[in-house]
Amino acid sequence: MPILELRCLRCGRRHRPSRGLYTCGKCGGKLDVIYDYEAVAAKISRIELSKRRGGVWKYFELLPLARKKNIVSLGEGGTPLIPARNLAKELKMKYLFLKDETRNPTSSFKDRPMSVGVSKAVEFGARTVVCASSGNAAIALAAYAAKAGIKCYAYVPAGAPESKVAQLLMHGARVVQPKEGGAGDPTYQLMLQSWKKFGWHPIPSGGAFNPYQPEGSKTISYEICEQLGWQAPDWVIVPTGAGTLLSGNAKGYFEFEQIGLIKGVPRLVAIQAEGCAPIVKAFREGTPPYEIPPWPDPRTVAGGLIDPYPWDADTAIPAIKRSGGTAETVNDAEILEAVKRLARSEGIFAEPSGAAGLAGLKKLLDGGVISRSDVVVVEVTGGGLKDVATALKMVERPEVIEPKLEQLQKLFAG
Ligand SMILES: *Cc1c(COP(=O)(O)O)cnc(C)c1O
């Protein structure tokens, strides 16, 4: 197995991977999975990778599973990198690509980390998994738990869209919506208590309490490099909540560079909603990650990006800096306008969180941060059917008419 060790990002302590070890045994800090990159480099090459079938598990040597037989898969990853010619023209850009993560089994990129998280839990012999999530992570967890035949408890905020709750319940998860109030995020509090008390395996969307699942998001970066002919783009734009996706993406590029599969890494951009932007604020103000205060009264149409506690800011902010990237906010109007643009110019229906990256791109082009001749990849992270209520508010309902041609003509003339 190419995993060397788990290293605590807070106190530096090294651990051998062992059953059920999800946080640092010494300080409770977040663990990072460290691989034996020399051993990995000896096993995979551009040629070897190009021979393998697409998907998350194509990169088995760079994922934290000991045995292939423990893989729990629904066909995640291997998503297309779409040249967005219409949008590029509208934005007067040369090279714009969309990484279409809406094509994953449950319609968000979260299937990648959850496939890895559930597979690892299965390898540990888990019978029950539990998560705290604003929706997509819980949905993906529920689907993979169903596939693995294990129980899933999901603690979801009371404001989650009905369509997400429906998807979650359909996969058979036991869903609980704790009320707000008191100190801390109530969904996380309950998840941590359930883990300690009942021994259920915690697989939240953030990496702070599970070092394995964020590894799944690296595979987006691996795929992008191969899809661009073994080159990193100039910029990768990532809708950001807790910073887990961005941290995972960054690790992917740095690993590929270290193994010698690419030269140089892209500038990484975190896009947060104006109504919940703790990472952008900390990035700008230079706040040390462990001192970032929770965002008061988070509010945005991009529900998937509501993470008042940026659990993975400690890896996301240094990664943005190291890559020469930046962080920016977008408001709800900009996000909704991006949802429409994606759907109407490129045929991709995204949920608001999934389209936030495009909204950010527009702002960074207008501000002169990104040049119109740069190679840019925007990640479209979640599908539009996850939040039908918001979509319906943005469009006019169809007209009901008598089935007569004159009626049509009258309508279309008007
Ligand atoms: C979870 C999620 C993100 C990114 O969130 P992080 O907490 O930063 O990992 C982006 N878009 C969608 C649709 C999501 O569900």
PDBQT file of the ligand as one rigid body, heavy atoms in Angstrom, charges set to zero:
ROOT
HETATM    1  C1  LIG A 501     -19.950  21.053  -1.247  1.00  0.00    +0.000 C 
HETATM    2  C2  LIG A 501     -20.103  21.853  -2.451  1.00  0.00    +0.000 A 
HETATM    3  C3  LIG A 501     -19.123  22.776  -2.886  1.00  0.00    +0.000 A 
HETATM    4  C4  LIG A 501     -17.808  23.048  -2.206  1.00  0.00    +0.000 C 
HETATM    5  O1  LIG A 501     -17.817  23.025  -0.879  1.00  0.00    +0.000 OA
HETATM    6  P1  LIG A 501     -16.563  22.869   0.088  1.00  0.00    +0.000 P 
HETATM    7  O2  LIG A 501     -17.253  22.861   1.418  1.00  0.00    +0.000 OA
HETATM    8  O3  LIG A 501     -15.717  24.089  -0.086  1.00  0.00    +0.000 OA
HETATM    9  O4  LIG A 501     -15.851  21.633  -0.204  1.00  0.00    +0.000 OA
HETATM   10  C5  LIG A 501     -19.342  23.426  -4.084  1.00  0.00    +0.000 A 
HETATM   11  N1  LIG A 501     -20.449  23.215  -4.812  1.00  0.00    +0.000 NA
HETATM   12  C6  LIG A 501     -21.402  22.336  -4.448  1.00  0.00    +0.000 A 
HETATM   13  C7  LIG A 501     -22.577  22.146  -5.323  1.00  0.00    +0.000 C 
HETATM   14  C8  LIG A 501     -21.256  21.622  -3.253  1.00  0.00    +0.000 A 
HETATM   15  O5  LIG A 501     -22.204  20.743  -2.901  1.00  0.00    +0.000 OA
ENDROOT
TORSDOF 0
